[in-house]
Amino acid sequence: MGDVISLSVNIAGINLKNPVMVASGTFGYGEEYVPYVDLNIISAIVVKGLSITPREGNPPPRIVETSAGMLNSIGLQNIGIDSFINEKLPFLKKYNTKVIANFFGDSIDEYCEVVKRVDSVDGIHGLEMNISCPNKQEGWLEFGTNPDLTFRVVSAVRKHTKLPLIVKLSPNVTDVTIIAKAAADAGADAISLINTLSGMAIDIKTRKPKLANIVGGLSGPSIKPVALRMVWQVAKSVKLPIIGIGGIMTYEDALEFMIAGASAVQVGTANFIDPNVSEKIIHGIESYCEQNGINDINKIVGSVII
């Protein structure tokens, strides 16, 4: 009988039974996937992004299929932080999976207010801070595209929570390492990347954009090489745990991110194609370790040979 293989990883104090999480915005609040996947198998559910008050999001059409991916312009539709705590969290607490609350705001004050409401709530194991949002107080410049703004908003949030704080980075920047360093200096406990790439699609018959909002976020296999490169760059630049996101469809994809430097991964768009894909990826990683004599998944993190 072979050695027992350990798939457990630790992200900023959050002990995960395996390195496979599900990404915010692709798994709802967990309930929607119960008929298709055992939530106990997934290490962590990163819930749909939460704001202070409910949001209806953008008008349709707001999803467009693209070559090897999809564009979405949902507009951060959500039920609001209070409704999540009262109506959705009790359900999630029934399962042996960690709950990561993804959150956002239109101003630094809004970010801080959301955090104040969740900091002492039982059943939330960590926070993922979406900084790919425009700051309405400063000309709608995205928090995650300006290192000074990144530092200010992360610093402000850090003062209001003792929970592990994961900062999710935007890829729509010239140098992602500068933003990562700003987040780290401001007190982030971990980095997740990447969020979606900005893109658009046009209907050649009507000559109009296919999305009502014109521009949306590109996700899926088409962005994987970009995401992988950014994870590798950030892993070399900051001494924080990294969660890789972007076009992960198979266990091979997940392993690439971990070899590049990610301690864990999030599966996003693939959930729409195969709701049970996360379980398959977990089993695939375990088989890879068994076949290659690896008894601890952490041994492959950052093992890329350059």
Summary of the structure (lengths in Angstrom):
residues: 306
radius of gyration: 18.4
end to end distance: 34.8
largest distance: 63.5
contacts: 1095
relative contact order: 0.17
helix: 33%
strand: 23%
